[in-house]
Amino acid sequence: MALTVAVQMDSIQHIRIAGDSTFALLLEAQRRGHSLLHYTPDKLSLSGGAVVAAAEPITVRDEEGNHVTMGEPSRVDLAGTDVVLMRQDPPFDLAYITATHLLERIHPRTLVVNDPANVRNAPEKIFVTRFPELMPQTLITRDRAEIEAFRHEHGEVVMKPLYGGGGAAVFKVSKEDPNFGSLFDLFSVTFREPWVVQQYLPKVTEGDKRIILVDGEARGAVNRVPAPNDIRSNMVRGGAATQTDLSPRELEICETIGPHLKEMGLIFVGIDVIDGRLTEINVTSPTGIRAIKKFGGPDLAVEIWDVIEAKVGR
């Protein structure tokens, strides 16, 4: 079954392909004979009821620095494609939300991965709070008195933006931290929305496990170990990926949330688990599938495309 696949992403010319999950999906789609179109979110439009994009055909190669050939762009009605991969990176801001509204106009006649309405309704640091029994103690607020009480109860905490990504602006705050007042002021003027205050988990130094669920089932994982003198395990922040297996507790977490993800049409999801506690459910543009394959795990691009093709076929 040859499909026309459009990918909405940050410019493919500037990605680092060795760890890029979107690129892995494109390689597998091309291997299956699907036609690929590429456009950036700023090229998405709603015109007379049609959702259109200035998209260019692409051919991809697993060669760093020579990974893509791009054709001439043209105006494409996305309702005429079979699949749209919504894969631009956060921040999850009004531009991101607007894109979900536009793509919702064509889904599911054109299959959008992940379901745009549920991407909009499941921002990673809020959606996860539907499962408090699986999480570390967590507070979402911008009220200083609430934060002070939380710090008094839990001691060391982590503060981070509610709609951030990639480990940006993540801070560890001690119980008696002289920088807290300044940090509170900085967050107050930088972010209009509440932010996340979370119980600090000391075992983050041993790794933050990224687990990939495909159509609601746990299919692979990689452990991300922070760089020295950093609490952030994101690989773009210097974290190192290592091989790992899933513990019984991690399987329990996946079995609890998996049916919800499947029901919501969230085909490709990455969750973060530290010391057996769920910290985020990433549904916007999760990563990790190339690292999992590198360390001897399954090629999850194959499994994701098996699911997509089955859904399109139905």
RODO-2510 file (C-alpha; in nm, 4 decimals, decimal comma):
residues 314
     n   res          X          Y          Z
     1     m     0,0000     0,0000     0,0000
     2     a     0,1775     0,3156    -0,1233
     3     l     0,0737     0,6181     0,0831
     4     t     0,1289     0,9898     0,0525
     5     v     0,2812     1,1020     0,3819
     6     a     0,3211     1,4662     0,4825
     7     v     0,5454     1,5487     0,7766
     8     q     0,4995     1,8715     0,9709
     9     m     0,8283     1,9339     1,1498
    10     d     1,1005     2,1842     1,2202
    11     s     1,3217     2,2188     0,9149
    12     i     1,4609     1,8805     0,8160
    13     q     1,7747     2,0471     0,6862
    14     h     1,8867     2,1348     1,0395
    15     i     1,8243     1,8140     1,2321
    16     r     2,0862     1,5769     1,3741
    17     i     1,9775     1,2524     1,2164
    18     a     2,1659     1,0147     1,4499
    19     g     1,9111     1,0620     1,7267
    20     d     1,6108     1,1993     1,5418
    21     s     1,2959     0,9872     1,5699
    22     t     1,1149     1,1757     1,2946
    23     f     1,3967     1,0958     1,0547
    24     a     1,3767     0,7281     1,1508
    25     l     1,0041     0,7333     1,0688
    26     l     1,0742     0,8933     0,7312
    27     l     1,3424     0,6371     0,6463
    28     e     1,1021     0,3524     0,7208
    29     a     0,8170     0,5171     0,5286
    30     q     1,0419     0,5576     0,2243
    31     r     1,1613     0,1964     0,2550
    32     r     0,7962     0,0897     0,2296
    33     g     0,7470     0,2867    -0,0906
    34     h     0,5507     0,5780     0,0546
    35     s     0,5816     0,9264    -0,1014
    36     l     0,7130     1,1908     0,1382
    37     l     0,6214     1,5583     0,1641
    38     h     0,7851     1,8001     0,4072
    39     y     0,6672     2,1341     0,5425
    40     t     0,7367     2,3490     0,8480
    41     p     0,4531     2,4649     1,0773
    42     d     0,4700     2,8234     0,9483
    43     k     0,3670     2,6927     0,6037
    44     l     0,0370     2,5513     0,7325
    45     s    -0,2777     2,7475     0,6397
    46     l    -0,6562     2,7314     0,6524
    47     s    -0,8037     2,8687     0,3296
    48     g    -1,1722     2,8544     0,2401
    49     g    -1,2213     2,5521     0,4628
    50     a    -0,9211     2,3656     0,3175
    51     v    -0,6105     2,2887     0,5240
    52     v    -0,3145     2,3514     0,2954
    53     a     0,0623     2,3672     0,3236
    54     a     0,3503     2,4786     0,1060
    55     a     0,5232     2,1403     0,0987
    56     e     0,8144     1,9957    -0,0928
    57     p     0,8732     1,6328    -0,1901
    58     i     1,1761     1,4823    -0,0169
    59     t     1,4044     1,1846    -0,0470
    60     v     1,5953     1,0844     0,2671
    61     r     1,9247     0,9019     0,3244
    62     d     2,0884     0,7870     0,6462
    63     e     2,3977     0,9971     0,5755
    64     e     2,4851     1,2790     0,8140
    65     g     2,5202     1,6038     0,6213
    66     n     2,3716     1,4507     0,3070
    67     h     2,0475     1,3227     0,4549
    68     v     1,7819     1,4878     0,2390
    69     t     1,7081     1,5984    -0,1153
    70     m     1,4238     1,8475    -0,1427
    71     g     1,2142     1,9178    -0,4498
    72     e     1,0290     2,2341    -0,5417
    73     p     0,7538     2,3354    -0,2988
    74     s     0,3915     2,3450    -0,4081
    75     r     0,0572     2,4190    -0,2450
    76     v    -0,0786     2,0888    -0,1117
    77     d    -0,4301     2,0248     0,0166
    78     l    -0,3547     1,8002     0,3144
    79     a    -0,6975     1,6356     0,2877
    80     g    -0,5584     1,4717    -0,0262
    81     t    -0,2770     1,3001     0,1641
    82     d    -0,3093     0,9719     0,3506
    83     v    -0,1074     1,0499     0,6637
    84     v     0,0216     1,3635     0,8353
    85     l     0,2956     1,3194     1,0942
    86     m     0,2733     1,6105     1,3401
    87     r     0,6314     1,6164     1,4619
    88     q     0,7430     1,9712     1,5372
    89     d     0,9198     2,0161     1,8706
    90     p     0,7697     2,2022     2,1669
    91     p     0,7273     2,4570     2,3249
    92     f     0,3614     2,3780     2,3469
    93     d     0,2441     2,7328     2,2870
    94     l    -0,0453     2,9012     2,1056
    95     a     0,1210     2,8351     1,7702
    96     y     0,1320     2,4645     1,8525
    97     i    -0,2285     2,4680     1,9714
    98     t    -0,3398     2,6464     1,6540
    99     a    -0,1745     2,3774     1,4427
   100     t    -0,3747     2,1102     1,6272
   101     h    -0,6983     2,2986     1,5515
   102     l    -0,6150     2,3150     1,1813
   103     l    -0,5108     1,9504     1,1513
   104     e    -0,8210     1,8449     1,3412
   105     r    -1,0199     1,9608     1,0335
   106     i    -0,8770     1,6751     0,8245
   107     h    -0,8441     1,3994     1,0864
   108     p    -0,9325     1,1102     1,0756
   109     r    -1,0111     1,1063     0,7012
   110     t    -0,6447     1,1879     0,6698
   111     l    -0,4788     1,0099     0,9621
   112     v    -0,2880     1,2609     1,1766
   113     v    -0,0288     1,1053     1,4087
   114     n    -0,0788     1,1734     1,6917
   115     d    -0,4516     1,2616     1,7043
   116     p    -0,4372     1,6449     1,7033
   117     a    -0,7308     1,7045     1,9388
   118     n    -0,5793     1,4755     2,1986
   119     v    -0,2327     1,6219     2,1503
   120     r    -0,3941     1,9540     2,2368
   121     n    -0,5725     1,8027     2,5363
   122     a    -0,2719     1,6126     2,6706
   123     p     0,0223     1,8501     2,7275
   124     e     0,2922     1,6329     2,8814
   125     k     0,3181     1,7907     3,2247
   126     i    -0,0603     1,8200     3,2759
   127     f    -0,1863     1,4968     3,1202
   128     v     0,0437     1,2976     3,3485
   129     t    -0,1368     1,4345     3,6558
   130     r    -0,4346     1,2133     3,5657
   131     f    -0,2261     0,9358     3,7244
   132     p    -0,1114     1,0838     4,0595
   133     e    -0,0653     0,7389     4,2117
   134     l     0,2170     0,6764     3,9616
   135     m     0,3952     1,0102     4,0101
   136     p     0,6274     1,1823     4,2551
   137     q     0,4542     1,4498     4,4617
   138     t     0,3726     1,7310     4,2172
   139     l     0,2340     2,0838     4,2409
   140     i     0,1180     2,3000     3,9486
   141     t     0,0914     2,6620     4,0544
   142     r     0,2361     3,0123     4,0428
   143     d     0,1263     3,0888     4,4003
   144     r     0,4290     3,1479     4,6211
   145     a     0,2568     3,0385     4,9414
   146     e     0,1690     2,7030     4,7832
   147     i     0,5284     2,6556     4,6701
   148     e     0,6671     2,7472     5,0121
   149     a     0,4359     2,4959     5,1809
   150     f     0,5315     2,2279     4,9268
   151     r     0,9032     2,2913     4,9838
   152     h     0,8538     2,2786     5,3595
   153     e     0,6857     1,9375     5,3269
   154     h     0,9106     1,7776     5,0652
   155     g     1,2476     1,9504     5,0993
   156     e     1,4408     1,9541     4,7735
   157     v     1,2227     2,0199     4,4698
   158     v     1,2526     2,0686     4,0958
   159     m     1,0925     2,3721     3,9286
   160     k     1,0270     2,3775     3,5546
   161     p     0,8010     2,5500     3,3002
   162     l     0,4641     2,3865     3,2440
   163     y     0,4909     2,4049     2,8645
   164     g     0,8663     2,3847     2,8157
   165     g     1,0668     2,1083     2,6547
   166     g     1,4145     1,9721     2,6039
   167     g     1,5168     2,0334     2,9640
   168     a     1,5133     2,4120     2,9280
   169     a     1,4732     2,6151     3,2515
   170     v     1,4713     2,3129     3,4854
   171     f     1,6060     2,3988     3,8318
   172     k     1,6722     2,2027     4,1492
   173     v     1,5860     2,4079     4,4588
   174     s     1,7012     2,3062     4,8067
   175     k     1,4862     2,3418     5,1162
   176     e     1,6783     2,6481     5,2376
   177     d     1,7881     2,7888     4,9026
   178     p     1,8910     3,1580     4,9019
   179     n     1,8280     3,1717     4,5260
   180     f     1,4628     3,0737     4,5534
   181     g     1,3308     3,4303     4,5767
   182     s     1,5162     3,5384     4,2653
   183     l     1,4139     3,2229     4,0803
   184     f     1,0500     3,2808     4,1750
   185     d     1,0705     3,6375     4,0437
   186     l     1,2338     3,5182     3,7200
   187     f     0,9642     3,2561     3,6585
   188     s     0,6908     3,5076     3,7439
   189     v     0,7977     3,7553     3,4770
   190     t     0,8989     3,4928     3,2173
   191     f     0,5972     3,2602     3,2242
   192     r     0,2349     3,3742     3,2353
   193     e     0,1063     3,0233     3,3045
   194     p     0,1635     2,8214     3,6239
   195     w     0,4759     2,6096     3,6470
   196     v     0,5582     2,2640     3,7793
   197     v     0,7091     2,2080     4,1226
   198     q     0,7978     1,8462     4,1819
   199     q     0,9522     1,6401     4,4580
   200     y     1,3212     1,5879     4,3766
   201     l     1,4130     1,2241     4,3154
   202     p     1,7804     1,1693     4,4086
   203     k     1,8067     0,8583     4,1894
   204     v     1,7791     1,0782     3,8797
   205     t     2,1596     1,0607     3,8879
   206     e     2,1230     0,6929     3,7913
   207     g     1,9033     0,7803     3,4954
   208     d     1,5707     0,9007     3,3626
   209     k     1,4185     0,6165     3,1643
   210     r     1,2452     0,6981     2,8343
   211     i     0,9905     0,4280     2,7523
   212     i     0,8211     0,4207     2,4123
   213     l     0,4630     0,3020     2,3850
   214     v     0,3239     0,2162     2,0423
   215     d    -0,0555     0,2203     2,0249
   216     g    -0,0707     0,1832     2,4025
   217     e     0,1859    -0,0944     2,4460
   218     a     0,5372    -0,0647     2,5898
   219     r     0,7756    -0,1575     2,3099
   220     g     1,1218    -0,0369     2,4157
   221     a     1,3230     0,1836     2,6479
   222     v     1,6501     0,3673     2,6880
   223     n     1,8054     0,5025     3,0068
   224     r     1,9287     0,8619     2,9939
   225     v     2,1954     0,9486     3,2499
   226     p     2,2559     1,3171     3,3301
   227     a     2,5927     1,4744     3,2713
   228     p     2,8010     1,5437     3,5843
   229     n     2,6719     1,8405     3,7861
   230     d     2,3389     1,8448     3,6019
   231     i     1,9962     1,7029     3,6915
   232     r     1,8731     1,7092     3,3317
   233     s     1,8979     1,3827     3,1443
   234     n     1,7832     1,5162     2,8058
   235     m     2,0356     1,4147     2,5426
   236     v     2,0301     1,7676     2,3974
   237     r     2,1535     1,8802     2,7437
   238     g     2,4424     1,6347     2,7612
   239     g     2,2627     1,3268     2,8913
   240     a     2,4081     0,9918     2,7852
   241     a     2,1898     0,7078     2,6582
   242     t     2,2500     0,3588     2,7974
   243     q     2,0893     0,0183     2,7444
   244     t     1,8139    -0,0800     2,9845
   245     d     1,5259    -0,3195     3,0507
   246     l     1,1836    -0,2547     3,1984
   247     s     1,1261    -0,3302     3,5656
   248     p     0,7987    -0,4788     3,6957
   249     r     0,7049    -0,1344     3,8290
   250     e     0,7656     0,0267     3,4898
   251     l     0,5579    -0,2398     3,3170
   252     e     0,2811    -0,1694     3,5693
   253     i     0,2945     0,2018     3,4800
   254     c     0,2674     0,1215     3,1086
   255     e    -0,0196    -0,1211     3,1608
   256     t    -0,2062     0,1447     3,3604
   257     i    -0,1755     0,4282     3,1098
   258     g    -0,1606     0,2257     2,7865
   259     p    -0,5355     0,1751     2,7351
   260     h    -0,5935     0,5506     2,7769
   261     l    -0,3303     0,6324     2,5143
   262     k    -0,4770     0,3846     2,2668
   263     e    -0,8304     0,5149     2,3164
   264     m    -0,7079     0,8719     2,2552
   265     g    -0,5380     0,7862     1,9257
   266     l    -0,1903     0,8565     2,0660
   267     i     0,0064     0,6084     1,8582
   268     f     0,3625     0,7198     1,9368
   269     v     0,4188     0,8198     2,3007
   270     g     0,7316     0,8539     2,5124
   271     i     0,7021     0,8471     2,8899
   272     d     0,9685     0,9449     3,1420
   273     v     1,0198     0,7391     3,4577
   274     i     1,2642     0,8141     3,7394
   275     d     1,3078     0,5619     4,0202
   276     g     0,9787     0,3925     3,9363
   277     r     0,7787     0,7159     3,9231
   278     l     0,6149     0,8630     3,6162
   279     t     0,7165     1,2261     3,5538
   280     e     0,5965     1,3061     3,1983
   281     i     0,3851     1,1632     2,9158
   282     n     0,5234     1,3030     2,5891
   283     v     0,2731     1,3068     2,3021
   284     t     0,3902     1,6025     2,0919
   285     s     0,7192     1,4932     1,9352
   286     p     0,8655     1,2107     2,1453
   287     t     1,2158     1,0852     2,0765
   288     g     1,4180     0,7746     2,1581
   289     i     1,3508     0,5207     1,8846
   290     r     1,6937     0,5469     1,7223
   291     a     1,8699     0,5102     2,0584
   292     i     1,6616     0,2021     2,1425
   293     k     1,7597     0,0381     1,8144
   294     k     2,1256     0,1368     1,8632
   295     f     2,1374    -0,0547     2,1927
   296     g     1,9921    -0,3726     2,0450
   297     g     1,6223    -0,3078     2,0942
   298     p     1,3528    -0,3351     1,8291
   299     d     1,3224    -0,0980     1,5352
   300     l     1,0178     0,0898     1,6591
   301     a     0,9832     0,2841     1,3342
   302     v     0,8749    -0,0475     1,1813
   303     e     0,6184    -0,1075     1,4554
   304     i     0,4804     0,2459     1,4352
   305     w     0,4344     0,2177     1,0588
   306     d     0,2678    -0,1220     1,0969
   307     v     0,0087     0,0461     1,3213
   308     i    -0,0328     0,3477     1,0909
   309     e    -0,0827     0,1318     0,7815
   310     a    -0,3360    -0,0854     0,9608
   311     k    -0,5362     0,2220     1,0672
   312     v    -0,5270     0,3720     0,7164
   313     g    -0,6305     0,0371     0,5700
   314     r    -0,9357     0,0258     0,7951
***
